[in-house]
Amino acid sequence: MSGRFDVSETTLPGVYRIARKPVTDDRGWLERMFCLTDLAHVVGSRSIVQVNRTVTMARATVRGMHFQVPPSAEAKLVSCLRGQIFDVAVDLRRDSPTFLRWHGELLTEDNRQSLFIPEGFAHGFQTVRDDCEILYLHTAAYDPAAERGVHPLDPMVAIAWPLTIADISERDGSHPPLGHGFDGIVV
């Protein structure tokens, strides 16, 4: 436990589930989204350099699976502000004992959980309800030359999405399968 957060490691080393603990009174509540002091054991010496917000209108939409390669590799802290998403991290780190394994968490506006995903992981999510709003904190700026992706239905990864995929962008759907020659990334 860390101040305003309960932190637990997931099945993938380096990926953390972070439960936010709001302070409430008769007026409502205040919720800390990030605090370097409380999350230093997770974030380490990384700095948050970019914050993004997305809205996805339709249930069963998939966004992802995205990652950036060094020197622009990034860690992310992902939170669902409205709706429900199934948030997924895939370990792409060369020589990792969990190479090509994935972990998914249900992030909702009500469970107040976030997922911390370190460098070397692909990230994506599926909306479980209509009208979902997501907040991402990134440790590296977007670099189109370093951007890569994993197809959300790649059989080598075999993510068990909770719903049949109803919508995906042309870009995300065009990522080729990793193939048996993929030996991971070094971060």
N, C-alpha and C positions, 0 to 999 in steps of 0.2 A: 504494500500500500504506500502511496506517495501523495500526501496532502489531499489535493482535489481529485486524485485519480487512483483507480485500482488497476494495476498492470499485471498481465500474465502472458507468458510465452505460449505460442501455439505449437502445433505439431512440427512446424518448420523453424529451426533455429534462426533467430534474428527477426522473426515476424511476431509482433506483439499485439494482443487485444488490450485496448485501453478503455476502461469504463470511466466516464466522467461523473463526478459526484456534485450535483448542484446544491447551492445554498438557497433554502426557501424561507419565505415568510408570508404573511397575509397579502402582500402585494404581488407575489409571483416567485420567480427564481432567477438566480444568476448562475451561469455555467461557464467555467473556464474551458476554452477549447484547446489551449496549448500553454504550457509554462516550462521553459527550459530548466528552471531550478527543479521542479517536480519530476521532469522526464529526462533528466541528464543521463541516467543509467540506460535509457533506451536510445536517445538521440546522439549521445556522445558529443564530439566536437563539431558536429554538423551545424550549419546555419540554415534557417528557412529563408530562401531567396525569392520564392514565387508562390503566390496563392491563387488558385483557380476555383471557379464555381461553375457547375454544370446543372442544367435542368433537363430532364428526360421525361417527356410527356406520357409515353405509352408503356404499359406493363409488358414484360417479357422481352424488352429491348436489351441488347448486349452492347456495351462499349468496351473495347479492348481486344486483345491483350497487349498492352504497350510496355516498352522499356526503352532506355537510352543506354548506349554503350559508352565506356570510358573514352575520353576524359569527361564526358558529360553525364555519366551514370548518376542516377538520382534515387534518393529515398523519398517516400511519400507517407504522409499521415492523412488518412481518408476518413471522412465523417459524413453521415447521412443526416441532413438537417430537416428534410421533409420526405415522407414516404418510407419505403423499405427497399433495400438492395441486398443481393447476395454478392458480396465482395470477395474477390479471388486473387491470391498471389501464387505464382508458379516459380519454383526455384530453378534458375538457369545457370547457377554458379558452377563452373568447371570444378571437378573434384569434390563437390559437396556430397555428403552422405545422403542428402535428400534431393539430389539432382532429378529434375523433371517431375517432382511431386508437387501437388498443389494443396492449398488450404483455403477454405471458404468460410466466411462469417456472415451472418445476417446482421446488417447494420440498419437500425431504424431510428426514427425521430424519438421513439419512446424508450428504447433500451440504452440510449446515450453512449453507445460504444463507437470506438474508432479502431482502425487497423493501421499499424505502423509496418511499412513494407520497405526493407532496406535495398540498397543497390544490388543488382544482380538478379532481380526478380521481375517477371512480367506481371502486370496488374490489369485487371478489368472487373467489370461487374455486370449483373443482370438486374433490371428493375423487377421487383416482385409485385409492386402496385403501380398504378398510374401516378403521374405527377411527382417525380422524385427530384430532390435538390441535393447536390453533393458538394462538399467543400474539400479541396485538396491543398495540403501544404507540401511544397517541394523543396528539396535541398539543392537543386540545380535548375537553371533556367531552361526553357524549352529550346532544344537544338535540333532543327530538322535534319541536319546531316548525321546526327547520332541516333535518331529515332529508328526503332525496329518494332516488330510485332510478331506475335504467335497467333495463328488462327484459333479462334475460340473453340472449334470442334476438332482440333488436332488430335489424331488418335494416339500419338505418343504421350500426350498429356492426359487425355480422357477426363476432362472436367465434367462432373455430374451437375449440370445446370438444373436448377429446380423446376424450370418451365421450358417447354419447347420454344426455341428462339423465334420470336415474331418479327424482329427488325434488327438490322445491323447495317452500319455504314458500308458503302462500297469499298472504302479504304480498309476497314477492319476485316471485311469478308474476303479481301484479296490477299491477305497474308498467306504465303505458302506453308504447307506442313513443314515441320522442322526437319524431317528426314533422318535416316539412320546415321548420316555423317555429321550431325550437329553435336559438337563436343563441349558446348557451354561457352560462357563468357568469363573472363577474368576481370575482377573488380579490385 
